[in-house]
Amino acid sequence: MARVAVVTGGSRGIGAAISIALKAAGYSVAANYAGNDEAAEAFKKETGIPVYKWSVADYDDCKAGIEKIEADLGPVDVLVNNAGITRDGMFHRMTPDMWKAVIDTNLTGLFNMTHQVWPGMRERKFGRVINISSINGQKGQAGQANYSAAKAGDLGFTKALAQEGARAGITVNAICPGYIGTDMVMAVPEKVREQIIAQIPVGRLGEPDEIARCVAFLASDDAGFITGSTISANGGQFMS
């Protein structure tokens, strides 16, 4: 029976690429999404991957969503915490609502989702939790105090939880993408994109599929000895 994988924010951008890659690798995939019904239905029709709507910022919604997925597909073996939002602004203009929205989704969302599947993973002595952080959680970024704080918090969460899960057969790892050629990045003015690319040693944006392949590896049995690690997939823009 195929292992079940849940990808939050799994119907668009990097998340869609992850969902497709995991399905191709033989997983039974469920893609969560928060708001864009039209895009989610188009993704479902194109890929055959079922979609489930809820906000990862809401603990009770996460609980209900996972219960629905497990009723439909079976116990969750792989969780990819990919959902994220931005509410950018220089700090002196950042409002409490801008701060809270990003922290609630990009950091607390990891707790809300992982807390639902962790007991089952511990009981079955197997699990894969893969958290999509960001280059800006590693190096910081002006205008993104909220986002950088949340994504840095994702890395701390990863390292702590990896220590708890190790003896239960659960690995917990993070991936920090750099600038990837998603619709959001491609919508940036060309001059700004050129400035971004000039800072990337390989001389190009990343592709969503390149992040998806990292996820597929970390989800696999081949990665069973890797936990608490961070893969920096940024074309050499930041090295730590």
N, CA, C and O of each residue as an XYZ file, in Angstrom:
960
protein
N       0.848     -1.195      0.000
C       0.000      0.000      0.000
C       0.884      1.245      0.000
O       1.862      1.310      0.745
N       0.550      2.222     -0.822
C       1.374      3.423     -0.959
C       1.358      4.238      0.326
O       0.329      4.346      0.993
N       2.510      4.810      0.668
C       2.570      5.732      1.787
C       1.811      7.012      1.450
O       1.751      7.432      0.294
N       1.239      7.616      2.473
C       0.428      8.818      2.289
C       1.264     10.041      2.611
O       1.912     10.103      3.656
N       1.249     11.009      1.716
C       1.985     12.264      1.895
C       1.019     13.433      1.816
O       0.155     13.475      0.940
N       1.165     14.379      2.727
C       0.381     15.611      2.726
C       1.319     16.771      2.451
O       2.368     16.892      3.083
N       0.947     17.618      1.517
C       1.737     18.804      1.178
C       0.871     20.028      1.423
O      -0.151     20.204      0.759
N       1.262     20.875      2.367
C       0.501     22.109      2.583
C       0.909     23.139      1.531
O       2.059     23.187      1.095
N      -0.059     23.956      1.139
C       0.199     24.850      0.012
C       0.599     24.057     -1.212
O       1.475     24.464     -1.975
N      -0.057     22.908     -1.394
C       0.413     21.919     -2.354
C      -0.181     21.984     -3.733
O       0.049     21.075     -4.530
N      -0.939     23.022     -4.059
C      -1.584     23.077     -5.371
C      -1.018     24.156     -6.289
O      -1.453     24.285     -7.433
N      -0.056     24.930     -5.799
C       0.527     26.001     -6.611
C       2.027     26.099     -6.348
O       2.511     25.697     -5.290
N       2.753     26.639     -7.326
C       4.163     26.969     -7.151
C       5.019     25.792     -6.736
O       4.885     24.694     -7.278
N       5.906     26.022     -5.764
C       6.789     24.968     -5.274
C       5.972     23.810     -4.731
O       6.323     22.650     -4.943
N       4.883     24.113     -4.029
C       4.055     23.054     -3.459
C       3.479     22.133     -4.508
O       3.442     20.918     -4.313
N       3.030     22.689     -5.618
C       2.493     21.856     -6.696
C       3.566     20.936     -7.250
O       3.308     19.760     -7.506
N       4.771     21.465     -7.436
C       5.880     20.644     -7.928
C       6.192     19.510     -6.960
O       6.486     18.391     -7.379
N       6.126     19.805     -5.654
C       6.370     18.781     -4.635
C       5.291     17.706     -4.703
O       5.595     16.514     -4.693
N       4.038     18.126     -4.771
C       2.940     17.152     -4.845
C       3.101     16.225     -6.043
O       2.931     15.011     -5.923
N       3.425     16.790     -7.185
C       3.577     16.006     -8.410
C       4.756     15.049     -8.298
O       4.661     13.893     -8.710
N       5.870     15.530     -7.741
C       7.061     14.679     -7.599
C       6.800     13.517     -6.658
O       7.242     12.399     -6.923
N       6.093     13.758     -5.566
C       5.806     12.675     -4.626
C       4.845     11.660     -5.242
O       4.997     10.456     -5.033
N       3.869     12.135     -5.992
C       2.975     11.195     -6.684
C       3.771     10.335     -7.662
O       3.559      9.125     -7.743
N       4.689     10.962     -8.407
C       5.511     10.224     -9.369
C       6.397      9.191     -8.673
O       6.747      8.165     -9.257
N       6.757      9.473     -7.419
C       7.593      8.550     -6.647
C       6.776      7.437     -5.993
O       7.339      6.576     -5.316
N       5.460      7.445     -6.186
C       4.635      6.352     -5.713
C       3.833      6.615     -4.460
O       3.198      5.704     -3.929
N       3.850      7.855     -3.973
C       3.078      8.195     -2.781
C       1.622      8.485     -3.147
O       1.314      8.890     -4.268
N       0.746      8.269     -2.186
C      -0.635      8.724     -2.290
C      -0.663     10.126     -1.694
O      -0.505     10.284     -0.483
N      -0.860     11.140     -2.523
C      -0.638     12.533     -2.131
C      -1.951     13.267     -1.920
O      -2.903     13.106     -2.683
N      -1.982     14.073     -0.875
C      -3.077     15.012     -0.633
C      -2.481     16.411     -0.600
O      -1.505     16.658      0.110
N      -3.062     17.320     -1.361
C      -2.567     18.693     -1.431
C      -3.521     19.622     -0.687
O      -4.693     19.743     -1.043
N      -3.007     20.268      0.339
C      -3.782     21.280      1.052
C      -3.639     22.622      0.338
O      -2.614     22.902     -0.284
N      -4.683     23.447      0.437
C      -4.590     24.816     -0.039
C      -5.478     25.679      0.831
O      -6.339     25.173      1.552
N      -5.264     27.006      0.761
C      -5.960     27.898      1.688
C      -7.071     28.712      1.042
O      -8.096     28.957      1.678
N      -6.891     29.146     -0.233
C      -7.855     30.114     -0.714
C      -8.239     30.087     -2.173
O      -9.373     30.431     -2.505
N      -7.342     29.691     -3.061
C      -7.599     29.824     -4.490
C      -8.299     28.572     -5.019
O      -7.652     27.626     -5.469
N      -9.625     28.585     -4.956
C     -10.411     27.414     -5.370
C     -10.209     27.079     -6.837
O     -10.098     25.909     -7.205
N     -10.162     28.101     -7.668
C     -10.028     27.874     -9.113
C      -8.715     27.177     -9.436
O      -8.687     26.215    -10.203
N      -7.621     27.669     -8.843
C      -6.316     27.060     -9.098
C      -6.261     25.636     -8.547
O      -5.681     24.745     -9.168
N      -6.870     25.428     -7.374
C      -6.851     24.100     -6.771
C      -7.627     23.095     -7.614
O      -7.175     21.966     -7.804
N      -8.779     23.491     -8.114
C      -9.568     22.583     -8.940
C      -8.864     22.278    -10.257
O      -8.921     21.153    -10.752
N      -8.201     23.283    -10.821
C      -7.442     23.055    -12.054
C      -6.291     22.087    -11.805
O      -6.020     21.213    -12.628
N      -5.616     22.246    -10.671
C      -4.520     21.347    -10.301
C      -5.043     19.919    -10.124
O      -4.439     18.967    -10.617
N      -6.158     19.779     -9.425
C      -6.740     18.457     -9.202
C      -7.113     17.795    -10.529
O      -6.849     16.610    -10.732
N      -7.725     18.559    -11.424
C      -8.141     18.013    -12.713
C      -6.940     17.592    -13.550
O      -6.981     16.571    -14.237
N      -5.873     18.379    -13.491
C      -4.689     18.112    -14.313
C      -3.881     16.935    -13.787
O      -3.348     16.148    -14.571
N      -3.785     16.806    -12.454
C      -2.867     15.830    -11.856
C      -3.546     14.606    -11.258
O      -2.912     13.567    -11.076
N      -4.838     14.727    -10.953
C      -5.521     13.647    -10.257
C      -5.227     13.595     -8.770
O      -5.628     12.649     -8.093
N      -4.532     14.600     -8.254
C      -4.206     14.667     -6.827
C      -5.354     15.349     -6.090
O      -5.734     16.462     -6.454
N      -5.915     14.711     -5.066
C      -7.021     15.338     -4.333
C      -6.568     16.569     -3.564
O      -5.435     16.625     -3.085
N      -7.444     17.547     -3.447
C      -7.129     18.795     -2.767
C      -8.079     18.987     -1.584
O      -9.242     18.585     -1.623
N      -7.551     19.608     -0.542
C      -8.299     19.815      0.697
C      -8.058     21.248      1.162
O      -6.915     21.699      1.248
N      -9.126     21.946      1.454
C      -9.028     23.370      1.768
C      -9.119     23.633      3.270
O     -10.103     23.277      3.919
N      -8.081     24.257      3.802
C      -8.121     24.832      5.151
C      -6.898     25.701      5.361
O      -5.932     25.613      4.602
N      -6.932     26.537      6.381
C      -5.798     27.390      6.729
C      -4.929     26.694      7.754
O      -5.426     26.252      8.790
N      -3.636     26.589      7.481
C      -2.726     25.958      8.446
C      -2.555     26.819      9.688
O      -2.019     26.352     10.693
N      -3.007     28.077      9.635
C      -2.922     28.958     10.794
C      -3.962     28.622     11.857
O      -3.892     29.140     12.971
N      -4.927     27.763     11.529
C      -6.010     27.413     12.446
C      -5.840     25.964     12.906
O      -5.963     25.037     12.106
N      -5.559     25.774     14.195
C      -5.281     24.437     14.734
C      -6.457     23.491     14.531
O      -6.268     22.356     14.094
N      -7.658     23.941     14.841
C      -8.827     23.071     14.717
C      -9.095     22.689     13.268
O      -9.515     21.567     12.987
N      -8.854     23.618     12.347
C      -9.021     23.297     10.931
C      -7.999     22.253     10.478
O      -8.315     21.373      9.678
N      -6.775     22.355     10.994
C      -5.744     21.362     10.670
C      -6.148     19.984     11.175
O      -5.974     18.982     10.481
N      -6.685     19.942     12.384
C      -7.128     18.672     12.963
C      -8.218     18.045     12.103
O      -8.160     16.858     11.782
N      -9.209     18.848     11.731
C     -10.302     18.337     10.901
C      -9.802     17.925      9.519
O     -10.247     16.918      8.967
N      -8.869     18.711      8.960
C      -8.340     18.410      7.630
C      -7.581     17.101      7.600
O      -7.761     16.302      6.680
N      -6.737     16.867      8.588
C      -5.974     15.619      8.643
C      -6.904     14.437      8.890
O      -6.709     13.367      8.314
N      -7.898     14.614      9.728
C      -8.867     13.532      9.952
C      -9.568     13.150      8.650
O      -9.787     11.967      8.389
N      -9.918     14.139      7.834
C     -10.561     13.882      6.554
C      -9.627     13.138      5.606
O     -10.029     12.171      4.960
N      -8.375     13.595      5.525
C      -7.405     12.937      4.647
C      -7.175     11.501      5.083
O      -7.137     10.600      4.245
N      -7.022     11.273      6.385
C      -6.750      9.913      6.862
C      -7.960      9.008      6.646
O      -7.803      7.809      6.416
N      -9.158      9.570      6.718
C     -10.350      8.781      6.407
C     -10.388      8.406      4.928
O     -10.832      7.316      4.570
N      -9.923      9.309      4.078
C      -9.952      9.080      2.628
C      -8.799      8.207      2.145
O      -8.991      7.323      1.310
N      -7.591      8.457      2.674
C      -6.387      7.854      2.106
C      -5.637      6.923      3.047
O      -4.922      6.027      2.597
N      -5.794      7.129      4.348
C      -5.044      6.334      5.313
C      -4.116      7.206      6.146
O      -4.030      8.413      5.919
N      -3.419      6.604      7.112
C      -2.542      7.361      8.006
C      -1.451      8.117      7.238
O      -0.922      7.633      6.237
N      -1.134      9.298      7.728
C      -0.138     10.146      7.068
C       1.278      9.712      7.470
O       1.617      9.667      8.653
N       2.087      9.397      6.467
C       3.476      8.989      6.681
C       4.462     10.115      6.428
O       5.530     10.163      7.039
N       4.103     11.024      5.524
C       4.996     12.114      5.119
C       4.221     13.422      5.186
O       3.135     13.547      4.621
N       4.794     14.389      5.884
C       4.199     15.727      5.947
C       5.204     16.734      5.419
O       6.330     16.824      5.908
N       4.785     17.487      4.417
C       5.619     18.570      3.879
C       4.959     19.887      4.257
O       3.906     20.240      3.725
N       5.585     20.607      5.177
C       5.085     21.909      5.621
C       5.612     22.984      4.676
O       6.678     23.561      4.893
N       4.844     23.235      3.632
C       5.265     24.161      2.579
C       4.488     25.474      2.577
O       4.992     26.480      2.080
N       3.276     25.486      3.120
C       2.426     26.673      3.035
C       3.109     27.892      3.642
O       3.717     27.810      4.710
N       3.003     29.011      2.957
C       3.609     30.240      3.470
C       3.026     31.466      2.802
O       2.535     31.406      1.675
N       3.089     32.580      3.516
C       2.611     33.851      2.975
C       3.661     34.926      3.250
O       4.562     34.732      4.066
N       3.535     36.048      2.568
C       4.351     37.229      2.856
C       3.443     38.424      3.112
O       2.380     38.568      2.507
N       3.889     39.264      4.015
C       3.275     40.564      4.269
C       4.427     41.534      4.481
O       4.695     41.974      5.599
N       5.106     41.859      3.378
C       6.367     42.585      3.469
C       6.175     44.055      3.797
O       5.160     44.662      3.456
N       7.163     44.605      4.461
C       7.180     46.032      4.774
C       8.353     46.343      5.679
O       8.729     45.525      6.517
N       8.931     47.517      5.515
C      10.009     47.904      6.418
C       9.465     47.934      7.846
O       8.292     48.235      8.067
N      10.322     47.622      8.803
C       9.861     47.366     10.162
C       9.113     48.552     10.768
O       8.146     48.365     11.506
N       9.555     49.767     10.461
C       8.888     50.918     11.064
C       7.483     51.130     10.506
O       6.702     51.912     11.048
N       7.169     50.423      9.413
C       5.820     50.497      8.847
C       5.031     49.204      9.063
O       3.853     49.128      8.711
N       5.673     48.198      9.635
C       5.021     46.911      9.809
C       3.989     46.978     10.931
O       4.281     47.457     12.027
N       2.789     46.498     10.649
C       1.725     46.531     11.643
C       1.681     45.210     12.417
O       2.212     44.204     11.947
N       1.053     45.203     13.599
C       0.877     43.938     14.317
C       0.157     42.882     13.489
O       0.473     41.698     13.596
N      -0.804     43.289     12.668
C      -1.516     42.324     11.837
C      -0.597     41.699     10.793
O      -0.699     40.504     10.515
N       0.301     42.499     10.212
C       1.262     41.971      9.237
C       2.199     40.966      9.902
O       2.519     39.926      9.325
N       2.629     41.282     11.107
C       3.506     40.371     11.851
C       2.768     39.068     12.169
O       3.269     37.978     11.893
N       1.588     39.192     12.743
C       0.853     38.023     13.219
C       0.448     37.098     12.082
O       0.525     35.877     12.219
N       0.019     37.665     10.966
C      -0.422     36.832      9.849
C       0.693     35.911      9.370
O       0.464     34.731      9.105
N       1.901     36.458      9.260
C       3.030     35.673      8.759
C       3.497     34.653      9.796
O       3.769     33.504      9.448
N       3.593     35.053     11.049
C       4.006     34.118     12.085
C       2.986     32.988     12.220
O       3.365     31.824     12.356
N       1.699     33.323     12.183
C       0.657     32.310     12.361
C       0.687     31.255     11.262
O       0.480     30.071     11.529
N       0.942     31.675     10.037
C       0.972     30.721      8.923
C       2.330     30.038      8.796
O       2.404     28.811      8.723
N       3.401     30.824      8.770
C       4.712     30.301      8.399
C       5.447     29.607      9.537
O       6.357     28.817      9.285
N       5.077     29.880     10.771
C       5.729     29.226     11.911
C       4.729     28.401     12.724
O       4.907     27.194     12.885
N       3.688     29.043     13.232
C       2.703     28.304     14.016
C       2.031     27.229     13.165
O       1.600     26.202     13.690
N       1.938     27.459     11.859
C       1.373     26.448     10.965
C       2.110     25.124     11.031
O       1.500     24.067     10.864
N       3.432     25.165     11.276
C       4.199     23.928     11.404
C       3.761     23.154     12.640
O       3.600     21.935     12.595
N       3.571     23.868     13.738
C       3.061     23.216     14.946
C       1.672     22.646     14.699
O       1.400     21.486     15.009
N       0.796     23.473     14.138
C      -0.593     23.063     13.943
C      -0.706     21.791     13.106
O      -1.522     20.918     13.401
N       0.113     21.693     12.063
C       0.043     20.536     11.180
C       0.781     19.329     11.757
O       0.239     18.223     11.776
N       1.988     19.528     12.218
C       2.799     18.406     12.682
C       2.186     17.759     13.919
O       2.290     16.547     14.111
N       1.549     18.573     14.754
C       0.935     18.054     15.968
C      -0.157     17.037     15.672
O      -0.438     16.169     16.498
N      -0.776     17.139     14.496
C      -1.859     16.218     14.134
C      -1.327     14.837     13.739
O      -1.984     13.829     13.999
N      -0.155     14.779     13.119
C       0.350     13.514     12.569
C       1.418     12.865     13.437
O       1.732     11.688     13.259
N       1.977     13.623     14.376
C       3.105     13.132     15.176
C       2.753     11.882     15.990
O       3.525     10.924     15.966
N       1.623     11.844     16.710
C       1.318     10.646     17.497
C       1.253      9.376     16.644
O       1.761      8.330     17.047
N       0.633      9.468     15.476
C       0.534      8.301     14.603
C       1.889      7.860     14.087
O       2.163      6.662     14.006
N       2.733      8.805     13.741
C       4.083      8.466     13.293
C       4.858      7.763     14.401
O       5.549      6.776     14.151
N       4.744      8.268     15.615
C       5.438      7.648     16.754
C       4.932      6.229     16.986
O       5.713      5.318     17.265
N       3.627      6.052     16.870
C       3.037      4.728     17.098
C       3.484      3.730     16.048
O       3.752      2.569     16.356
N       3.564      4.191     14.791
C       3.940      3.293     13.688
C       5.450      3.190     13.511
O       5.930      2.394     12.704
N       6.200      3.994     14.264
C       7.673      3.986     14.209
C       8.202      4.360     12.836
O       9.226      3.844     12.386
N       7.496      5.256     12.182
C       7.983      5.784     10.893
C       7.326      7.115     10.616
O       6.135      7.301     10.867
N       8.112      8.040     10.095
C       7.551      9.307      9.656
C       8.606     10.163      8.988
O       9.804     10.029      9.239
N       8.126     11.041      8.135
C       8.993     12.031      7.488
C       8.297     13.389      7.597
O       7.181     13.566      7.108
N       8.960     14.334      8.237
C       8.478     15.710      8.297
C       9.513     16.576      7.589
O      10.688     16.585      7.956
N       9.063     17.298      6.575
C       9.969     18.119      5.763
C       9.425     19.539      5.762
O       8.316     19.788      5.289
N      10.205     20.462      6.290
C       9.775     21.852      6.455
C      10.455     22.739      5.413
O      11.680     22.749      5.292
N       9.647     23.476      4.670
C      10.190     24.377      3.653
C      10.406     25.744      4.301
O       9.461     26.498      4.534
N      11.663     26.038      4.584
C      12.047     27.327      5.160
C      12.422     28.267      4.009
O      11.715     28.313      3.002
N      13.508     29.007      4.141
C      13.865     29.976      3.106
C      15.287     30.473      3.326
O      15.791     30.489      4.449
N      15.911     30.872      2.250
C      17.206     31.543      2.349
C      17.120     32.753      3.277
O      18.091     33.085      3.957
N      15.967     33.409      3.307
C      15.838     34.605      4.128
C      15.629     34.282      5.613
O      15.712     35.170      6.461
N      15.361     33.020      5.920
C      15.400     32.572      7.298
C      16.809     32.311      7.764
O      17.069     32.251      8.966
N      17.734     32.154      6.813
C      19.141     31.930      7.136
C      19.928     33.234      7.224
O      20.763     33.410      8.111
N      19.648     34.149      6.287
C      20.469     35.358      6.205
C      19.728     36.637      6.573
O      20.346     37.686      6.754
N      18.372     36.550      6.687
C      17.585     37.756      6.903
C      17.388     38.532      5.611
O      18.117     38.340      4.637
N      16.377     39.425      5.616
C      16.109     40.252      4.445
C      15.384     41.518      4.878
O      14.368     41.450      5.569
N      15.896     42.650      4.479
C      15.225     43.909      4.778
C      13.802     43.887      4.249
O      13.544     43.412      3.144
N      12.883     44.405      5.050
C      11.482     44.419      4.660
C      10.751     43.126      4.957
O       9.563     42.989      4.663
N      11.478     42.167      5.550
C      10.861     40.871      5.857
C      11.196     40.422      7.280
O      11.516     39.253      7.498
N      11.126     41.329      8.239
C      11.402     40.938      9.625
C      10.460     39.829     10.067
O      10.879     38.905     10.764
N       9.201     39.905      9.673
C       8.220     38.884     10.036
C       8.525     37.545      9.362
O       8.562     36.501     10.012
N       8.742     37.599      8.044
C       9.002     36.390      7.264
C      10.319     35.737      7.675
O      10.376     34.521      7.861
N      11.372     36.532      7.815
C      12.676     35.987      8.193
C      12.627     35.369      9.583
O      13.234     34.325      9.823
N      11.904     36.013     10.502
C      11.775     35.468     11.853
C      11.048     34.127     11.834
O      11.466     33.178     12.498
N       9.964     34.054     11.073
C       9.205     32.806     10.992
C      10.030     31.697     10.365
O      10.038     30.572     10.864
N      10.719     32.001      9.281
C      11.479     30.968      8.580
C      12.709     30.531      9.378
O      13.117     29.372      9.295
N      13.301     31.439     10.143
C      14.374     31.045     11.052
C      13.816     30.159     12.155
O      14.457     29.189     12.561
N      12.623     30.491     12.642
C      11.963     29.652     13.638
C      11.690     28.252     13.120
O      11.764     27.284     13.877
N      11.375     28.133     11.833
C      11.167     26.811     11.235
C      12.406     25.930     11.395
O      12.291     24.721     11.599
N      13.569     26.527     11.302
C      14.815     25.763     11.415
C      15.042     25.296     12.848
O      15.487     24.169     13.066
N      14.744     26.143     13.820
C      14.839     25.722     15.209
C      13.858     24.605     15.531
O      14.196     23.647     16.225
N      12.647     24.740     15.022
C      11.623     23.711     15.180
C      12.113     22.383     14.611
O      11.941     21.331     15.225
N      12.724     22.447     13.432
C      13.239     21.245     12.766
C      14.283     20.542     13.619
O      14.212     19.327     13.807
N      15.249     21.288     14.136
C      16.345     20.688     14.898
C      15.859     20.089     16.211
O      16.303     19.011     16.605
N      14.947     20.783     16.889
C      14.436     20.269     18.155
C      13.597     19.014     17.948
O      13.758     18.026     18.664
N      12.700     19.058     16.963
C      11.801     17.932     16.747
C      12.554     16.710     16.217
O      12.171     15.572     16.492
N      13.620     16.949     15.460
C      14.432     15.834     14.968
C      14.991     15.018     16.123
O      15.061     13.791     16.046
N      15.386     15.693     17.186
C      15.927     14.982     18.342
C      14.851     14.150     19.039
O      15.137     13.073     19.563
N      13.627     14.646     19.044
C      12.540     13.901     19.675
C      12.096     12.711     18.829
O      11.722     11.669     19.366
N      12.138     12.868     17.516
C      11.604     11.827     16.642
C      12.564     10.712     16.298
O      12.144      9.652     15.836
N      13.860     10.936     16.518
C      14.874     10.024     15.987
C      14.674      8.580     16.428
O      14.720      7.674     15.596
N      14.455      8.350     17.708
C      14.319      6.984     18.209
C      12.972      6.357     17.860
O      12.772      5.156     18.045
N      12.058      7.168     17.358
C      10.760      6.649     16.918
C      10.715      6.419     15.416
O       9.652      6.143     14.860
N      11.860      6.530     14.758
C      11.908      6.299     13.319
C      11.386      7.453     12.490
O      11.047      7.276     11.320
N      11.318      8.652     13.095
C      10.809      9.832     12.389
C      11.978     10.767     12.096
O      12.721     11.135     13.006
N      12.142     11.145     10.856
C      13.133     12.151     10.511
C      12.438     13.491     10.277
O      11.313     13.554      9.782
N      13.146     14.560     10.650
C      12.625     15.917     10.485
C      13.733     16.757      9.873
O      14.787     16.941     10.482
N      13.501     17.258      8.689
C      14.511     18.027      7.978
C      13.903     19.284      7.366
O      12.682     19.423      7.279
N      14.768     20.190      6.949
C      14.324     21.454      6.351
C      15.025     21.673      5.020
O      16.140     21.204      4.791
N      14.347     22.390      4.167
C      14.928     22.848      2.905
C      14.786     24.362      2.863
O      13.714     24.902      3.140
N      15.868     25.040      2.517
C      15.851     26.498      2.386
C      16.039     26.871      0.921
O      17.171     26.994      0.453
N      14.932     27.053      0.191
C      15.075     27.492     -1.200
C      15.593     28.925     -1.270
O      15.324     29.748     -0.395
N      16.342     29.197     -2.332
C      16.661     30.568     -2.669
C      15.544     31.124     -3.543
O      14.372     30.810     -3.338
N      15.906     31.938     -4.501
C      14.893     32.541     -5.376
C      14.547     31.567     -6.501
O      15.393     31.196     -7.314
N      13.273     31.168     -6.520
C      12.778     30.139     -7.428
C      11.826     30.785     -8.438
O      11.096     31.718     -8.103
N      11.840     30.292     -9.652
C      11.051     30.879    -10.732
C       9.583     30.523    -10.659
O       9.041     29.934    -11.594
N       8.934     30.867     -9.571
C       7.492     30.674     -9.417
C       6.757     31.860    -10.043
O       7.370     32.851    -10.439
N       5.446     31.739    -10.124
C       4.638     32.834    -10.668
C       4.867     34.126     -9.885
O       4.909     35.213    -10.461
N       5.015     33.992     -8.549
C       5.207     35.166     -7.710
C       6.504     35.891     -8.057
O       6.525     37.116     -8.175
N       7.576     35.136     -8.219
C       8.873     35.755     -8.539
C       8.870     36.280     -9.972
O       9.420     37.348    -10.240
N       8.256     35.539    -10.891
C       8.250     35.969    -12.292
C       7.384     37.207    -12.490
O       7.507     37.895    -13.503
N       6.502     37.498    -11.522
C       5.676     38.703    -11.609
C       6.426     39.960    -11.179
O       5.949     41.076    -11.379
N       7.599     39.770    -10.590
C       8.437     40.905    -10.189
C       8.948     41.598    -11.450
O       9.258     40.914    -12.425
N       9.047     42.933    -11.470
C       9.579     43.627    -12.651
C      10.916     43.046    -13.104
O      11.753     42.657    -12.290
N      11.094     42.997    -14.427
C      12.280     42.353    -14.996
C      13.568     42.943    -14.445
O      14.522     42.210    -14.185
N      13.608     44.255    -14.263
C      14.823     44.887    -13.753
C      15.165     44.378    -12.354
O      16.335     44.185    -12.025
N      14.126     44.163    -11.529
C      14.343     43.641    -10.175
C      14.820     42.195    -10.242
O      15.707     41.799     -9.486
N      14.232     41.399    -11.150
C      14.674     40.007    -11.313
C      16.136     39.954    -11.737
O      16.896     39.104    -11.273
N      16.512     40.847    -12.601
C      17.910     40.878    -13.036
C      18.843     41.177    -11.871
O      19.938     40.619    -11.787
N      18.414     42.050    -10.978
C      19.219     42.361     -9.795
C      19.338     41.148     -8.878
O      20.392     40.898     -8.293
N      18.247     40.401     -8.762
C      18.266     39.186     -7.940
C      19.213     38.159     -8.540
O      20.055     37.594     -7.842
N      19.070     37.922     -9.839
C      19.896     36.908    -10.510
C      21.368     37.271    -10.434
O      22.219     36.385    -10.354
N      21.677     38.549    -10.457
C      23.080     38.989    -10.369
C      23.728     38.578     -9.053
O      24.953     38.502     -8.963
N      22.923     38.315     -8.039
C      23.450     37.913     -6.731
C      23.570     36.394     -6.581
O      24.058     35.911     -5.559
N      23.130     35.640     -7.591
C      23.134     34.178     -7.524
C      24.320     33.647     -8.326
O      24.350     33.828     -9.543
N      25.300     32.998     -7.690
C      26.493     32.557     -8.401
C      26.236     31.679     -9.622
O      26.978     31.774    -10.600
N      25.210     30.829     -9.598
C      24.968     29.990    -10.781
C      24.330     30.772    -11.919
O      24.225     30.262    -13.034
N      23.907     31.991    -11.658
C      23.448     32.878    -12.714
C      22.024     32.675    -13.194
O      21.688     33.065    -14.312
N      21.187     32.073    -12.372
C      19.783     31.868    -12.775
C      18.927     31.666    -11.538
O      19.433     31.430    -10.441
N      17.616     31.764    -11.738
C      16.665     31.372    -10.702
C      16.601     29.855    -10.616
O      16.912     29.155    -11.580
N      16.197     29.355     -9.463
C      15.939     27.933     -9.334
C      14.611     27.560     -9.958
O      13.790     28.423    -10.269
N      14.408     26.261    -10.139
C      13.154     25.739    -10.672
C      12.395     25.020     -9.560
O      13.014     24.367     -8.720
N      11.068     25.128     -9.537
C      10.297     24.407     -8.517
C      10.628     22.920     -8.456
O      10.666     22.335     -7.374
N      10.870     22.302     -9.627
C      11.190     20.877     -9.650
C      12.475     20.563     -8.898
O      12.631     19.457     -8.381
N      13.393     21.514     -8.830
C      14.647     21.275     -8.125
C      14.415     21.182     -6.618
O      15.084     20.408     -5.933
N      13.487     21.955     -6.109
C      13.115     21.844     -4.697
C      12.337     20.557     -4.478
O      12.536     19.877     -3.471
N      11.465     20.218     -5.397
C      10.658     19.005     -5.274
C      11.536     17.759     -5.212
O      11.228     16.823     -4.474
N      12.615     17.737     -5.971
C      13.503     16.574     -5.941
C      14.197     16.446     -4.591
O      14.438     15.333     -4.124
N      14.518     17.564     -3.964
C      15.080     17.516     -2.608
C      14.078     16.892     -1.645
O      14.441     16.063     -0.810
N      12.820     17.296     -1.765
C      11.770     16.752     -0.895
C      11.609     15.253     -1.127
O      11.532     14.483     -0.169
N      11.557     14.837     -2.381
C      11.372     13.415     -2.687
C      12.497     12.582     -2.088
O      12.262     11.476     -1.601
N      13.712     13.105     -2.123
C      14.832     12.376     -1.518
C      14.666     12.279     -0.006
O      14.810     11.196      0.560
N      14.365     13.393      0.656
C      14.235     13.376      2.117
C      13.072     12.508      2.576
O      13.094     11.986      3.691
N      12.062     12.347      1.736
C      10.913     11.506      2.082
C      11.217     10.024      1.915
O      10.498      9.185      2.455
N      12.251      9.695      1.187
C      12.511      8.311      0.805
C      13.223      7.532      1.913
O      13.743      8.109      2.868
N      13.231      6.211      1.757
C      13.978      5.362      2.679
C      15.477      5.630      2.596
O      16.199      5.414      3.569
N      15.946      6.097      1.450
C      17.371      6.383      1.282
C      17.860      7.456      2.247
O      19.055      7.528      2.536
N      16.948      8.294      2.751
C      17.323      9.408      3.619
C      17.107      9.099      5.100
O      17.033     10.015      5.918
N      17.005      7.830      5.444
C      16.684      7.446      6.814
C      17.709      7.836      7.852
O      17.385      7.884      9.038
N      18.953      8.120      7.443
C      20.012      8.493      8.394
C      20.210     10.003      8.436
O      21.128     10.495      9.092
N      19.354     10.731      7.741
C      19.455     12.189      7.697
C      18.316     12.777      8.501
O      17.152     12.582      8.151
N      18.625     13.496      9.578
C      17.589     14.168     10.347
C      18.184     15.392     11.038
O      19.362     15.408     11.397
N      17.357     16.407     11.215
C      17.819     17.665     11.798
C      18.670     18.489     10.855
O      19.352     19.421     11.284
N      18.637     18.155      9.575
C      19.495     18.806      8.589
C      18.752     19.867      7.796
O      17.523     19.870      7.718
N      19.527     20.763      7.213
C      18.991     21.804      6.333
C      19.676     21.711      4.983
O      20.902     21.779      4.901
N      18.900     21.557      3.932
C      19.436     21.611      2.570
C      19.251     23.030      2.054
O      18.129     23.531      1.989
N      20.339     23.668      1.692
C      20.293     25.024      1.123
C      20.304     24.911     -0.389
O      21.336     24.614     -0.990
N      19.153     25.148     -1.001
C      19.013     25.034     -2.456
C      18.856     26.436     -3.027
O      17.750     26.872     -3.349
N      19.996     27.142     -3.148
C      19.920     28.568     -3.499
C      20.922     29.008     -4.562
O      21.160     30.203     -4.737
N      21.505     28.054     -5.264
C      22.439     28.405     -6.333
C      23.719     29.069     -5.846
O      24.402     29.753     -6.609
N      24.038     28.867     -4.580
C      25.261     29.442     -4.019
C      25.113     30.854     -3.499
O      26.109     31.496     -3.163
N      23.876     31.355     -3.424
C      23.677     32.750     -2.993
C      24.013     32.946     -1.521
O      24.467     34.018     -1.120
N      23.789     31.916     -0.724
C      24.136     31.997      0.704
C      24.662     30.642      1.143
O      24.049     29.608      0.878
N      25.816     30.660      1.825
C      26.446     29.407      2.286
C      26.704     29.521      3.779
O      27.239     30.524      4.252
N      26.316     28.481      4.522
C      26.532     28.502      5.966
C      27.157     27.192      6.426
O      27.417     27.016      7.616
